Amino acid sequence: MSLPLIFFVNGRKVVEENAEPETSLLEYLRKNLGLKGVKLACGEGGCGACTVMVSRYDHENKKIFHYTVNACLAPVCAMHGLAVTTVEGIGSIKTGLHPVQERISKSFGSQCGYCTPGIVMSMYTLIRNTGQPTTEQIETALEGNLCRCTGYRPILEGFKCFTKKSCGLGENCCMNRKQSDEEQELPSSSAMNASIPPDSTQDPIFPSELQQSNKLCKQSLKFIGERTNWFRPVTLKELLSLKRLYPEARIVIGNTEVGIEMRQKNMHYPVLICSSNVPELQKIQHIKHGIGIKMGANVTLTRFQEYLEEAVKELPEPVTRVFTALIEMLKWFAGTQIRNVASVAGNIMTASPISDLNPLFLASKVVLEVESEARGLRQIVMNEKFFKGYRKTALQQDEVMISLTIPFTQEGEYIYGFKQSHRKEDDIAIVNAGLWVRFENRSNTIADICLCFGGMAPITASAPKTCKALIGRTWDDTIVTDVCRLLPEEIQLPHGSPGGMENFRSSLMFSFFYKFYLNVQILLQKKLGLLKPKIPESYKCAVSPYKRDASKSSQYYEEVTDQQPSIDMVGRLVLHESAVKHSTGEAVFVDDIPEFKGWLIIWS
């Protein structure tokens, strides 16, 4: 007999006897629980209008974790044993606004208000995790939230009141002076930026049932739907057995790829296996004898990035160059909500030809551990033979990825990753690259090299023939000319290729190699004392990794005079009539109107 789905929403226990595997958390919240603050916009995890906070209790470390997710992609079945908080759960007009809701409404941070609940939840989750975040942390947390109306200035300005700031004027700063009653009622420029301590009095209390027992997390689940069956094993043995029984089943963790395929591309998967609760797939460990770091397949990209950043701080620079390249790429990998749930294994096994990480994994020859119930454990090196075709890898159908080992780099090895997309944050790549080279001992002679590109073929493409031609060569300008000649012969992008922009994409491939060449050349000249070839100063701007500074903004307006009648609103700071309802999710949009049986809706 199947167990019921049990989770908590805004502190209240939800028990669902007939959970449908194809139902998203967003659909369940809106239709079953009537929580209309969660909005459906893009439906593919790219806009953040559906953002909610999910909380879980780590019984091993005795700690509560809060993280944002896109409810449009998160399956409701995956919420078993978790706590969900929506914008309605942190404040309302009746119970009182949370400071986050108050600031975005009083700082004029909403216009149409459709995206506002998602922005509120991203900021709320950040405050729950950090207390007083930095401006950079705020902007990173909001990368996955898009707004077509405000231009972001009033949103960021309003939220700056939660940060720790310093001003050159010290005690004379305008933020330190006492505000009049009129200023407190409607904020001026300085009042909006006045520091506000986080208020925890309205925070939903984490359910004691989840904190006292991990029973729900250790339950094997099976939900039978009309078209799809959902399994959640809790041991590796159980996972391997399910993969043997259903070799064509898709394994999901964050559901950020399968969810899009099912909802946007109308693809059907009869069996889905959620491996999120298998302990063996969550481990991270250093491998002895200086080999590298082993990451469990289920490690999320957020945790992956945090661990790599810690390793870069603790370990010598030469051994962490691949980690640095991965960290730089992860900065531009989707939005925070996606990184919080998407896994390392999902990125590899999806086998997307524009994957941001796979070119770096191929270039550094990451080693995978895969296992099947029938044949046991084996290792696979990610190289030019790993991807067999579009969305196909070297794994057998009944095999499960257990872990990947990222090797340490050695002295004389250099690796860089590059990505070009239509916008810098939260966007898929047009072309990306992972480029690695190793030199002979204390020289600029190439001992080995690997060039890998995404967006140039149905798979993540490598160029073994070009690389072979470079081995034994000196790292100078002549190899740039030869690479520009050899690469198009090996990685061809014929006219009419999917994605178009063939000439532009080819030029990006050359551009990435040239940036790689310049980066390595400058480091070699410093290390070996080389004087030639001389790199023009104007070229050196290409080697600096892009760093986004914290946004700065200002708003100018004419203050009204004392002679202006109080009923004349022109020029006055007037609060948006629906701003508060936007921030609490209580504003009613067309899709929020209750449905009645027999309604006929005609769009004209």
PyMOL commands that set and color helices and strands:
alter all, ss='L'
color gray80, all
select helices_A, chain A and resi 25-32+76-79+87-89+99-106+116-130+135-141+153-162+170-172+174-176+181-185+189-193+208-212+216-218+236-245+258-264+279-282+301-314+317-330+336-339+344-349+358-363+464-470+477-490+502-528+537-543+579-584+590-592
alter helices_A, ss='H'
color red, helices_A
select strands_A, chain A and resi 5-9+12-16+51-58+63-70+83-85+221-224+229-232+250-252+271-274+284-286+292-296+367-372+376-381+387-389+392-393+400-407+413-421+429-439+446-454+461-462
alter strands_A, ss='S'
color yellow, strands_A
deselect
rebuild
show_as cartoon
